[in-house]
Amino acid sequence: MRTFVLVVAALTSSVFAQEAPSRPVAGSFKVTLDAALQDTPYTGRIYVTLTKREGLEPRRGMGAWFAKNPVFAVDAVDVAPGGTVAVDAAAMSFPAPMKDIEAGDYTAQAVARRSVDSPFPGFGPGDLYSDPVPLTFTPGDSSVVEFKLANVVKEEPFRETDRIKEVSFVSPLLSAFYGRQVKARAAVILPKNWKDVPGTRHPTIYFIGGFGSSHTFAHSLLGRLPASADEVMVVIPDPLGPLGHSVFADSENNGPRGRSLIEELIPAVESRFHGPISSDIRWVTGISSGGWSSLWLAITYPDMWGNCWSFCPDPVDFRDFQRIDLYAPDANMYTDPAGNRRPLARQGTEAAIWYEDFCKQEWVLGHGGQIHSFEAVFSPREDGKPRPLFNRDTGAVDPETARHWQKYDIRLIMEQNWPTLGPKVDGKIHVYAGELDSFYLESSTRRLAESLKALGSTIDVHILPGMGHTIPQVPWKVMFQILRDRAAGQTNLPSVQPR
């Protein structure tokens, strides 16, 4: 019986091997612009990206931080409709030059960046992409595989439900800055049993997601809300702009993102869905880049918020920007003073991404990545672009740019303005970071705690043992409970004991 099964299996395998289509061999690529979709000359970045992951459309894995999927890019200029672009050994390439990319079987896809609003190539409405092509990549081979950019990314309408609604409108502030119509958007998770009754008011939490998230995260967030959130309205503003996560800070490159939130979006949301009658029950929270955002909003607009709960915030002290002192003489993003390369991310206790590699990946992808997103917020504008904080070849930090970043250094701002800021925020801010944060953010948070202690502040900052880059469940639940009870008029509020 066993021999029979093995023989049948061998014959079946042989038949399938004969019937399976052969993969074309590619040593380089050619990308053609479909004249039906691009009827004017094209100028922009064109990509070819590869993946070995079965079932994944390659463009959806392009730029994945931990996967290191190969991607090649070319800046095209005035390519005629129907014209072609060569993507060969001269192209920008990650994670290595094209000649050094591992040979083997991949699925490949071409992308052309056209969206003026999306920071992520291949995802923005209007971006072009080809059909995926299985191929065998062989660096140096003379064979060329051609892709036709015959598909266009369409804008997906926001999916509303009985509890999740969208607020979207053209922002006068942002439109004036960009010189074109730009929308401000938010998702609203309504309290259970919400009714459109004039005169009613609901305690409200503004939740700001991390890098890469938008207001569509509301659908995922709803399932993560504790029972204590049933009577709370949760608003998820869209933090994305063309250059990445705006963190809702006004900046030279992103425009009046904070003002738009405070002066336009919040009034629009709260007038439509009966938001809080006072700032005492309007709170702000977030994680990662959103954790930084929540702190920034709390200290920039202290009269707007009754409380701030910040989880695993991006660097809050630029003397420790993922363990890099940006103000130190000869600061370098790629290597420490001893010459050792700097890690940017870890899995557990082991380094998983190095700063130099991460930045090289962003360089190939173009604007909109995490590091570029920081520069878009913190750096001055130069020649129409954010001035780089550091030399992308050597990692050397530019001291003049680093000084400009001081305007966004949360620890420094709190120290310099404590006599007037302290009375407005003391006791109203709660910060949580994990001892094993995936992006080495805990040490910056620890420095903030030391600074606040020296100021005599009662702001509580917690570094939770063993925790990574996540939201701790006990403070998360208690946050909603305290807001709910405060809205109900209870004054004896429980203390928060993180676990």
Secondary structure, DSSP 8 states (H G I E B T S, - for coil): -HHHHHHHHHHHHHHHHHHS----EESEEEEEE-TTT--S-EEEEEEEEEE-STT--HHHHTT-TTT---EEEEEEEEE-TT-EEEESTTSEEESS-GGGS--EEEEEEEEE---SS-SSTTTSTT-EE---EEEEE-TT-S-EEEEEE-EE---------SSEEEEEEE-HHHHHHHTS--EEEEEEE--TT----TT----EEEEE--TT--GGGHHHHHTT--GGGTTSEEEEE--EETTEE-TT--BTTTBSHHHHIIIIIHHHHHHHHT--SSGGGEEEEEETHHHHHHHHHHHHSGGG-SEEEEES-S-S-TTSSSS--TTSTT-BSSB-TTS-B-EEEEETTEEEEEHHHHHHHHHHH-TTSHHHHHHHHHS-EETTEE--SB-TTT-BB-HHHHHHHGGG-HHHHHHHHHHHHHHHHTTSEEEEEETT-TTS-HHHHHHHHHHHHHTT---EEEEETT--SS--HHHHHHHHHHHHHHHTT----------
